């Protein structure tokens, strides 16, 4: 089976600087939910930027549906991969509907909206429970509502792969759970960074852990999120309690 996304021997670093990402190789199957975890500065956001064709690897290949992503044109990539990033639009005068409609741009042929654009936008608004906010200016929404708008914009893009950078930031607990359950239920390939290990354990099929730009674990959550690996990734003493329905994590500084 062809992987939806595949990295082979990928290295990356900023111009004229040492590599930040080292020899990354992994594949993500269609419909799989992959959580990427690691300490700040481990290279999580840099890795995501390779996946939505924002930056090219120094060495190695990123493949999308079996093709080198850099042999594809940007609009073609955007029809397959949608990204939900930490940065949000600064044009606060746009309405929620207008921002979600931006997700349709990669599908445009010629000028003006296509026949299916309105339907796709309405469906995305409805799915993210935003129909009531459709005509509200983006600038008047709360941080959590804005985050849901950005996910709706990605859904309107009708992608096969959705890449998210800490999507649960700004969301209260209920909306965190709702968003992750929704992402799981889409049937899309989902690749997301998560700093909350409990959420990663509950919602991901697989957890990939980065430390200093290298993969130190890539396995189902119960194997990847073990005490030794968490200790190595975050430089803490970790305890995992698996007696309940989902694992509970506790942490201490070494030597305390």
N, C-alpha and C positions, 0 to 999 in steps of 0.2 A: 504493500500500500504506500502510495506517495505521501510523504509528510507534507502538511500545509506549509510549515515553516521549518527550515533546516539551516543550521550554522555548521560550517566545517572549518576548523583551524583558524578561527577569527581572532585577529589582534587589532586593537584600535588605541589611538592616543591623539591628543590635540597636536596641531601643527608644531613641528620642531620641539616636541616634548616627549618624554618617555611614554611607553605604552601604559594605558590604564587597564585595558582588557587583554588577557593573555590566553591564547590557545583555547577559545571557547568552541566546543562542538556539542550540539544536541539537536534533536528533532522533535517537533510537536505535531501530533496526529490531528486529523480533522475532528473537531468537536471536543478536543481535550482542553481542560482548564489547568494552566500552569501558573503557579505563584512563584515569584522571584523574591527572595528574602536576603537580608544581609545588613550589616551596619551602614551608617551614613558613610559615603565615600568608597563603598565597596565596588561601585561601578554599575549599579542597577539602572539608573536613568541613561547612562551612556549605552548600555546594552539595548534598552528600548529604542533609542534613537537609530540604531542600526536596523531595527526591525521595520520601522515605517519610513525607511529610505531618507532619513534626515542627514545621516553621515555615512560615508563609505568606509568599510574596513581597510586597514593598512595592508593586511594579508588575510587570506582565507576568503570564503564565499558565504553570502547570505542568499538562500534560495527561497522563493515563494512559489508554491505549487510546482516545484521541480525546476524552476527557471531562476537564473541569477538575477536578483532584484535590480542590479545596475545595468542589465541588458534590457530592462523594461522602461517604458516612458513613465514619468511621474503620474499622469492621470490614470494610467492602467494600474499602477500600484495602488492608487487611492480608491480604485473600484474594488480592490480586494482587501486592503488593510485600512481600518479606521483607528485613529489614535485619540485617546482622552488624556490630556496632559494637565500638569499642575497650573500652567499659565492659562489664564482665561482671557476672553476678548476684552479689549479696553474700550470698544465702542458701546458704551452703556446706553446709547439712545436707541439701539436696535431692539425690536421686540423679541420675546422668546421665540415666536414662530419664525421670524427672519433669521435668527441665529441657527435654529434647527434646519432651516431651508438651505443653509450654506453646505450642509452635508450632501446635498444633491449635485453640487457643482461638478464632481468628477464624471457624472453620468450625462452631462449636457452635450447635446449635439447641436451646434449652431447657437443661436441667441435665444434667450428667454427660457422659461421653465418648460420642461417636458410634460407630456400628458400624465405620467404617473407620479410626478413630483409632489403634488398636493396630497395625494393619498398616502405616500410614504411619510411625509411630514406629519400628517394627522395621526398616523399609526404610531409613530415614534413619540409624539406628545402624549398620546393616550397611554402607551406602554410605561412611560416614566411618570404617569400621574400628573401631567403638566397642562392638560387641556384648559383648565381654569386660568392658567397663567399665560395663555398663548399670546394675548395682546398686551401683556404687561411689559414695560421697558426692562431690559436685562439688569440695568443698574439699580432697580428697586427691589431685586430679589435677594434673599439671604444667601450666605455662602453655600449652604446645602442645596438650596433650590438651583443655584447657578451650576453646581456640580451635576445635578440631574439633567439640566439643559444640555450640558456638554456631552453627556452620555446619549441623550436623545439625538443630538446632532450626529454622533457616530452611528447610531442605529439607522438614521435616515439615509446614511451613506450606503446602506444595504451591503455591508462587507461580509467577507467570509472569515476574516480574522479581526479581532478587536484587541488593541494594545492599550493598557491603562497604567498610568503612573500614580500610585497611591490613591485610588479612586474613593477610598473611604474617609480620607481627610475631609474635614468640614461637615461630615454627616453625623447625625446622632445615631445611637445604637440601633434603633428600629430601622432607620433608612440604610444603615450599613448592611444589615441582614437582608433587607428587601432588595438592595442593589445586587448583592452577591448571588442571592437566589435567582434573581432575574437573569443575570449574566450566565449562570449555570443552565438555566432553562432555554436559552436562545438556540442551543445546538451549534453555536459558532465555536471556532477555536479562540480561546480567551487566554491572553498572556498579560499578567498584571503584577506589578510590584505591590507588596503588602508589608507594612511593618508590624501588624498585629498577627502574631504567630497562631493565636487561637482561631482567627478567621481563616488563615491560610490552611490550618489543619482541617477545618470544617468544610471548606468550599472547594479546595483544589484537588484535582486528581493526582497532581505531582507537584513537588516543591523543589526548586533549584536554589541552592544557597551559594552566594558569592562571598568570597573573602579576598580583599585586595585584588579584585579583577580576575580571580580564578574560581572555577567551580569546585566547591569542596563537597557538595552533595547534590544528587539529582535522582530522586526516588519518590515513591508514594509518601504522603505526609508522615505516617507513623514511623517510617524508616529514616527519612531525611531529618525530621525534627526530633532527633534524639539528644540526650543531655550533652554528650561529648561534642557533637557537631555544633550545637547552639553555643556551647562554651567557647569553641574555637572561633566561630563567626563573630560573636559579640563581645568576646573577652570578658565573660562573666561566669559565675558558677550558676548552672541551671538545674532545675528540678522539674520533671514532668510527672504529673499525677494522672494516670490513665484509668482511675477507678470509676469515673463518671462517664456519661454518654459521649462527651468530647474531652480531649486532653486539656489539663490546666497547667499553665507554665508559671514558674516562679523563679526569680533571679536574685542573685546577690553579687556584690563586688567580690573578687577573689580575696581570700584571706580575712573576710569579715564574718 
